[in-house]
C-alpha cells in the first residue's frame, strides 16, 4: 500500500505539470519603439494574392502585397512580395487572407526579391491607432528650447591668509591627539585587577 501511495505522489505532479506543446514563437516581441527603429521599411498594403512556397515544404507562404502607403524607407515598388512562415513556432505572421490590409515592418529585400515578415517585429493588421503610433514614433523630435541662463559674478576679494586656511585642520588634528592620549591613559587594563 505504501508503494502505491509513493507512486501516486510522484506520478500526479508529472501528469499535472507535464510538458505541453509549444505553440508560440520563442523570440521575445520587441517593444514598439524598437520595432519601428529596427525596421528598414514600414508600409501598409493589401494582400492581393498568396501561395505556398514549394521550396519550403509548405511551411512558408508568399504574399503579393499592393503597397498603399510607405511610412518608413523609400523606393518600394507598388507591388511587393512578403514571405512568412506558416509555423507559429517560427514566428510567422499568422493567418492572412487575400484582401487583408496590414502594416508591414520589414528589413532589407531578401533572396529572390521578397521581404521577410516576422510576428515579433511588428507586422500586424493595419488600424488607425497603429498608424498614428508609427507616425508619432517616426516624427522628428522637437528641438529643445534654449535655456535662459543668468551668470552671477563671484566676489573678487583677496584669498584667505594661510593661517585662516589651515586653522580648521590643525584644530581637528589636535582634538584627535588629545582624544588618543586620554583613551590611552584611561583605557589601559590594570594588572592584577
N, C-alpha and C positions, 0 to 999 in steps of 0.2 A: 504494500500500500504506500509506503514511504517513497519508493522508486517512482510510482505513478505520479505522486504529488510533485516530486522534484522535476520530472519530465514536463509536467504541465506548467510549472513555474518558469522553467527555462524556455519552453516552446511558445507560450502565449505571447510574450513580448516580441518574439521573432515574427510571428504571424501578424501581430498588430502593427509593428514598426518595420515590416519587411520592405524591401526596395520596391519603389513604384517606378514605372517607366517615366523617363524624362521626355516631356513634350515641348519644353521651352528651349529657347536659344540659350547657350551658356555664356554668351557675351553680355556684359552689362550695357544697359541703354545709356547712351551719352546724355548729359544734361543738354537742354535745348540750346543754350548759347554755344556749346561745343559742337552740336550738330550743325549749326549754321556756320561756324568758323571752319569746321573740318571739311565741309562740302566744297567742291570746286565749282559745281553748278547746282543751282536750285531753280527749278522751273515747275510750272503747273502744266498739266496736259491731260488729254483724254485718250484712254486706251482704245485704239481703233481695231486692233487685231491681236490675237495671242495664239501661240503654238508651243508645243513641247519640243525641247531641244533634243533631237535624236542622238546627239553625241554624248549626252549625259544620262542615258538610260531612263528618260522620263523624270528625272529628279530636278529638272530645271525648265523654266518657262521663259519664252522670249515674247516681249510685248512691244508692239508698234505703238508709239505714242505721238499724237498730234500736239505739238507744243503750243500752248496758248499764251504763256507769259514767262519771260526769263527774269527771275528775281536776282540771281547772282551768276556771274560768269557771262560769257558772250560767245557769239559765233555758232550757236546751235542751229542745226538745220530745222526746218519746220516739222519734219517727221524724223524721230529718233527711235532707236531700239534700246530697250531696257531689259536686262536679264536678271532673274532672281531664282533662287532655289525654291522648290515646292515643299521641301522638308523643313518643318518648323525647327528642328534641331540645328539646321544650317542657317538659321536667321533669315529665312525667306520673308518676303513682304506679305505673304498670306494669299487668301482667295481674292483674286482680282477678276472682274468681269469686263467684257467688252462694253464700252460706254462709260465706265467709271472714270471720274476725274480725280486725279491725285496730285499731290505736291511731292516732287522727287528731290531728294538730297543725294547727289551722286558725286563721284570723283572724276578722274580723267577717263577718256574713252579707253575701253579695253579691247583686246584681241581683234575680233572681226567687226570693228566699228559699232560697239554697243557700250552702254553704261551698265554698271553693276549696282543693283539696289539691294540694300540690306535693312531689315526692320529696325536694328539698333541704331541706325544712323539717321533716322528721321522720316523716311518715306512713309506717307500716310494719306488718307483721304483728304482732299482739299476742302477747306472750310474758311469762311471769312475770318474767324478767330485766329486760325493758324497763319493765314496770310498776313494779318495785322501783326502778329508776333514776329514773323520773319522780317517784315518791313521795319518794324521797330528795332529789331536786332541789327539790321543792316544799315540803319540810319546813322550818318556820321554824328559823333558825339559833339555837342556844342562846346565851343572853346570856353574855358573858364573866364569869368570876369576878372579883370586885373584888380589886385588888392590895393587899396589906398593905405600906404604905409607912411606914417609920420615919424621921422627920426628925431630923437632928442639928443642934445649935446651933453657930454659928460663934463663935469666941472674940471676946469684946467688948473686946479690947485697944485701946490708942491707935494711931492710924495712924502709919506711919514718918515720921521727920522729912524735910524737903525735901532735905537733903544726902544722906541714905541713898537717897532715891528717884531722884535724878538722877545719882548717882555712877557706876553701870554705863554709862550713856550717854556720860558725859564720858570715861571710860577708853577706850571703843571709838573715840570721835572722835579722841582724842589718838594712839592707836595708828595710826589711819588717816592722820593728818597726818604722823607720823614715817615711815611706810612711803612716803608720797608724796614726801617730801623725800629720803629715801635713794634711791628709784627715780629721781628727777630728777638727783641728783648722779652716781650710778654708771651711769645708763642713757644719758647723753649720748653722741652719737657724736663721735669725736675727729677734728678737722680735720687733714688731712694724713696720716692713717694709712692 
